[in-house]
Amino acid sequence: QVQLVESGGGLVQAGVSLRLSCAASGRTFSSFFVGWFRQAPGKEREFVAAIFWDGGAASYADSVKGRFTISRDNAKNTVYLQMASLKPEDTAVYYCAADNTFSNRKDRWTYWGRGTQVTVSS
């Protein structure tokens, strides 16, 4: 019903910026949220940020608040995660998710992308 494709990951140095993209296609919802999660090796997948499609209201995890910004481009059906002041602790596979309700719990989200790797070196 909904397909999500992440892009923009790569290898960067600490302190620089990187922008991830999540391109969405297929059927959308009356109430539509897109979120970002990340998972480092050996750790559980954790919530990063989410945005409400219509109004643009956003929510962030405390660990990224003030550094990361989530936004969307309606014409391109794309959600972005602008990451600034990157730290080695941000290294993870970043996943895009979508659902018709909001939650910071990964099990509440229905649709997922395959993920994009972000590696931050010192």
C-alpha positions as CSV (number, residue, x, y, z in Angstrom):
1,Q,0.0,0.0,0.0
2,V,2.8,2.4,0.9
3,Q,6.4,2.1,-0.4
4,L,9.3,3.9,1.3
5,V,12.8,4.3,-0.1
6,E,15.6,5.9,1.9
7,S,18.6,7.6,0.4
8,G,21.4,10.0,1.3
9,G,23.4,7.9,3.8
10,G,27.2,7.6,3.7
11,L,30.5,8.0,5.5
12,V,31.1,11.5,7.0
13,Q,33.3,13.1,9.6
14,A,32.1,14.2,13.0
15,G,30.8,17.7,13.1
16,V,29.5,17.9,9.5
17,S,25.9,17.7,8.1
18,L,24.1,15.1,6.1
19,R,20.5,15.0,4.7
20,L,18.6,11.8,4.4
21,S,15.6,11.4,2.1
22,C,12.5,9.2,2.3
23,A,10.6,8.9,-0.9
24,A,7.0,7.7,-0.5
25,S,4.7,6.2,-3.0
26,G,1.4,4.3,-3.1
27,R,-1.8,4.9,-1.1
28,T,-1.7,7.6,1.5
29,F,-3.9,8.1,4.6
30,S,-6.3,10.8,5.8
31,S,-4.0,11.2,8.9
32,F,-0.5,10.4,7.8
33,F,2.8,10.4,9.8
34,V,6.3,9.7,8.6
35,G,9.0,8.8,11.0
36,W,12.7,8.1,11.2
37,F,14.2,5.3,13.3
38,R,17.8,4.2,13.6
39,Q,19.5,1.0,14.7
40,A,23.2,0.4,15.5
41,P,24.8,-3.0,15.5
42,G,23.8,-5.0,18.6
43,K,21.3,-2.4,19.7
44,E,17.5,-2.0,19.4
45,R,15.9,0.2,16.9
46,E,15.1,3.6,18.4
47,F,12.9,6.5,17.5
48,V,14.6,9.6,16.0
49,A,11.9,12.0,14.7
50,A,8.5,12.1,13.1
51,I,6.3,14.5,11.2
52,F,2.6,14.9,10.5
53,W,2.2,15.2,6.7
54,D,-0.6,17.9,6.6
55,G,0.4,20.3,9.2
56,G,4.1,19.6,9.5
57,A,4.1,19.2,13.3
58,A,7.3,17.4,14.4
59,S,8.5,15.4,17.3
60,Y,12.1,14.5,18.2
61,A,14.0,12.2,20.4
62,D,16.0,14.0,23.1
63,S,19.3,12.7,21.8
64,V,18.8,14.6,18.5
65,K,16.8,17.6,19.5
66,G,18.4,20.8,18.4
67,R,20.7,19.0,15.9
68,F,18.3,17.1,13.6
69,T,15.4,18.6,11.6
70,I,12.6,16.7,9.9
71,S,10.7,18.2,7.0
72,R,8.7,17.3,3.9
73,D,8.2,18.3,0.3
74,N,4.6,17.7,-0.8
75,A,5.3,17.9,-4.5
76,K,8.0,15.3,-4.3
77,N,6.3,13.1,-1.7
78,T,9.5,13.1,0.2
79,V,10.4,13.5,3.8
80,Y,13.9,14.7,4.8
81,L,16.0,14.3,7.9
82,Q,18.6,17.1,8.1
83,M,21.3,16.0,10.5
84,A,23.8,18.6,11.8
85,S,26.7,18.4,14.2
86,L,27.0,14.6,13.6
87,K,28.6,12.5,16.2
88,P,30.1,9.0,16.1
89,E,27.2,8.0,18.3
90,D,24.9,8.8,15.4
91,T,26.3,5.9,13.4
92,A,23.5,3.5,12.5
93,V,21.2,2.3,9.8
94,Y,18.4,4.9,9.5
95,Y,14.9,3.6,8.6
96,C,11.9,5.5,7.3
97,A,8.5,4.5,8.5
98,A,4.9,5.5,7.9
99,D,1.5,5.1,9.6
100,N,-1.8,6.8,10.1
101,T,-1.1,7.4,13.8
102,F,1.9,8.7,15.7
103,S,4.0,6.7,18.2
104,N,7.6,6.6,19.3
105,R,7.3,2.8,19.6
106,K,8.6,0.9,16.5
107,D,6.0,-1.8,16.8
108,R,3.2,0.8,16.1
109,W,4.4,1.6,12.6
110,T,3.1,-0.3,9.7
111,Y,5.3,0.5,6.7
112,W,9.1,0.5,6.6
113,G,11.9,1.2,4.1
114,R,15.0,-0.9,3.8
115,G,17.2,1.6,5.5
116,T,20.3,3.6,4.7
117,Q,23.7,3.4,6.4
118,V,25.1,6.5,8.1
119,T,28.7,6.2,9.4
120,V,30.3,9.1,11.4
121,S,34.0,8.9,11.9
122,S,36.2,10.8,14.4
